[in-house]
Amino acid sequence: MAKTKKMTIKYWNSLSENSRWRALKHVFPLMPATIEMMALEKPDLTSGLWKTVFKMVRIPEPGSFYKTVVHNTYIN
């Protein structure tokens, strides 16, 4: 896998709503209520859940048409 960068709040906010939902679903596949709650709020990096998201979700390498990478899975 090519080199990725750490997720930033600025980049997260630039993602489409669908991309954010898909990323959250990959991070928390068995927690639909948590996904819904987090999808509707702004990221708070003091929260353990958001720290987990920003640790697992990465910015793809330059030139990629994918928007995010979660667990080595590209999410468009």
C-alpha positions as CSV (number, residue, x, y, z in Angstrom):
1,M,0.0,0.0,0.0
2,A,1.2,3.5,-0.8
3,K,2.0,6.0,1.8
4,T,-0.9,7.7,3.5
5,K,-1.2,10.7,5.8
6,K,-2.9,11.2,9.2
7,M,-6.5,12.4,8.9
8,T,-7.0,16.1,9.8
9,I,-10.2,17.8,10.9
10,K,-9.9,20.1,7.9
11,Y,-9.7,17.1,5.5
12,W,-12.5,15.3,7.3
13,N,-14.8,18.3,7.0
14,S,-14.0,18.5,3.2
15,L,-15.3,14.9,2.6
16,S,-18.8,14.4,1.3
17,E,-21.4,13.3,3.8
18,N,-21.5,9.8,2.0
19,S,-17.7,9.4,2.4
20,R,-17.9,10.3,6.1
21,W,-20.7,7.8,6.7
22,R,-18.8,5.0,4.8
23,A,-15.7,5.7,6.8
24,L,-17.6,5.6,10.1
25,K,-19.3,2.3,9.1
26,H,-15.9,0.7,8.5
27,V,-14.5,1.9,11.8
28,F,-17.7,1.0,13.8
29,P,-19.4,-1.8,11.8
30,L,-21.6,-3.0,14.7
31,M,-22.5,0.3,16.2
32,P,-25.2,2.0,14.0
33,A,-26.4,4.4,16.7
34,T,-22.8,5.6,17.3
35,I,-22.3,6.0,13.6
36,E,-25.5,8.1,13.3
37,M,-24.6,10.3,16.3
38,M,-21.0,10.9,15.0
39,A,-22.1,11.6,11.4
40,L,-24.2,14.5,12.6
41,E,-21.7,16.1,14.9
42,K,-18.4,17.9,14.4
43,P,-15.2,15.9,15.3
44,D,-14.0,16.4,18.8
45,L,-10.5,15.0,19.2
46,T,-10.8,14.9,23.0
47,S,-13.4,12.2,22.6
48,G,-12.1,8.6,22.6
49,L,-14.4,7.6,19.7
50,W,-13.2,10.5,17.5
51,K,-9.6,9.6,18.4
52,T,-10.2,6.1,17.1
53,V,-11.7,7.4,13.9
54,F,-8.8,9.7,13.2
55,K,-6.3,6.9,14.1
56,M,-7.9,4.4,11.7
57,V,-9.0,6.7,8.8
58,R,-6.2,8.0,6.7
59,I,-5.8,10.5,3.8
60,P,-4.9,8.6,0.6
61,E,-1.7,9.2,-1.3
62,P,-1.6,12.2,-3.7
63,G,-3.2,11.5,-7.1
64,S,-5.6,8.9,-5.8
65,F,-9.2,9.2,-6.7
66,Y,-10.2,7.6,-3.4
67,K,-11.1,10.0,-0.6
68,T,-10.2,7.9,2.5
69,V,-8.4,4.8,3.6
70,V,-9.7,2.7,6.5
71,H,-7.9,-0.5,7.6
72,N,-6.1,-0.6,4.3
73,T,-9.5,-0.4,2.4
74,Y,-9.9,2.5,0.0
75,I,-13.3,4.3,0.4
76,N,-14.4,6.5,-2.4
